[in-house]
Amino acid sequence: MRLYIIGAGVIGRTHAEAANKLSEPIQLRVADTNPNALTMFCEKFPEATSFSSVEEMLSSEAAQHDDIVIVSTPPMAHLDPTKLALESGRHVLCEKPLAMSVTQAKEMVQIAEKHNRSIGCCSVRFKGMPHMETVKNVIRSGCLGDIYHVTFVNKWERSRSGIEYQPTSRWFLDSKQSGGGVLMDWGPYDFATLNDILSPDKIEINAAWIAKPITEIDPSDIPFDVETHVSAFMTYNKDNHPIQVHYERASCAHGEGYVKAEIEGTLGSLRWTPFDSKQPVFRRYDHQGQIVEEQVETGPRSEYTIFDNPLLHFYRKVKGLESHANVNQQALNNFQCISSLYSVAETGQKQTIDMAQKGVTI
Ligand SMILES: NC(=O)c1ccc[n+]([C@@H]2O[C@H](COP(=O)([O-])OP(=O)(O)OC[C@H]3O[C@@H](n4cnc5c(N)ncnc54)[C@H](O)[C@@H]3O)[C@@H](O)[C@H]2O)c1
């Protein structure tokens, strides 16, 4: 089958590596407007056919039913290539965040549905990993009782994309190119994870804030206007049962960094490390008035890593197999969570997201 990569940067190269692990041979095409990026890509993947224009690549041959296009450009360049690729009759797997705005995300899904194609989002990197499936299985078993509270905090002291991480890609710092800061960068994974585990039919974002702590190495010669610390207080509802969720994410904070993901119920709690699949999962419960803590057995690790998962999941979806991919409405719903969180932080007005929504309306 054929895989078309738009954007030959850091993550475009990662997807090309993942393609080699699929269960059939892949013909690789790549397009980038930057000749240096194309050269670097082709040095690593000499089998790829390269193009300096997206239009030229997509019109170079007729679409086949299982063609996949990966859009791995910065967020401000997600919409146009996605539209072109869907209109050319191909499925599209778009990097996170799906879009710059809900309006853009809706447009993508509408075009996908019109052409009977799938638009997926790469935010599903962690879905299907053994530790995640273990968490879901423990919840389903009912041994936690009535779940009433979730803590989901990933607070790093210095890990800003475009500064400490991948300093060559300064676009991360400019909201006109990235759409936002740490929430646009990591929020897609956070919400894909939370929504997978809790499968809500409605999410209420009751309160939220964003902040941009200042450091002595903040660049002043380029636009740097994105948040690096964000938090929200949400109510996840499933079958009219509310779960209160404390969400926090930081790539720069002066407070102490820590990671804590914990689900609390009336009969027990569960603690895990969402973005480090090698860490154990712990269950705690009461025995005769004393807390008992046990490590929960997780299933065997597969040969696929978090870097392979977005393409692997989407490939399975396109092939009609069982899959952890988030496509069309589900991808849109997850993006809606991020967008609504920004709105609540800005306006102070609570927002509700209907996660059971089917079909797209603008
Ligand atoms: N770097 C990471 O670790 C990482 C991880 C997961 C997801 N992502 C996401 O992947 C996307 C790309 O990030 P990256 O780190 O690979 O960026 P990057 O800066 O390394 O590469 C982006 C590439 O896109 C090309 N490009 C820009 N506009 C284009 C256009 N209109 N047509 C064709 N090519 C164009 C650029 O020339 C560049 O080569 C972003 O949405 C990002 O959030 C990045």
The ligand as an ORCA input file, in Angstrom:
! r2SCAN-3c Opt
* xyz 0 1
  N       8.368     16.693     17.496
  C       7.650     15.859     18.210
  O       8.135     15.157     19.140
  C       6.200     15.689     17.897
  C       5.579     14.611     18.497
  C       4.257     14.377     18.201
  C       3.585     15.214     17.352
  N       4.193     16.277     16.794
  C       3.382     17.137     15.902
  O       3.810     16.926     14.570
  C       3.639     18.139     13.806
  C       4.984     18.509     13.202
  O       5.926     18.635     14.259
  P       7.489     18.390     14.019
  O       8.087     18.373     15.367
  O       7.730     17.250     13.116
  O       7.880     19.751     13.305
  P       9.163     20.084     12.445
  O       9.368     21.541     12.592
  O      10.289     19.154     12.808
  O       8.718     19.697     10.954
  C       7.629     20.283     10.273
  C       7.895     20.136      8.783
  O       6.732     20.582      8.064
  C       7.183     21.273      6.897
  N       6.091     22.123      6.420
  C       5.581     23.243      6.989
  N       4.555     23.704      6.243
  C       4.413     22.865      5.198
  C       3.507     22.799      4.090
  N       2.533     23.705      3.948
  N       3.645     21.807      3.201
  C       4.612     20.870      3.347
  N       5.502     20.874      4.387
  C       5.399     21.867      5.283
  C       8.396     22.040      7.378
  O       9.218     22.437      6.318
  C       9.053     21.007      8.290
  O       9.971     20.201      7.580
  C       3.063     19.166     14.778
  O       1.668     19.204     14.658
  C       3.475     18.613     16.151
  O       2.609     19.039     17.185
  C       5.507     16.517     17.030
*
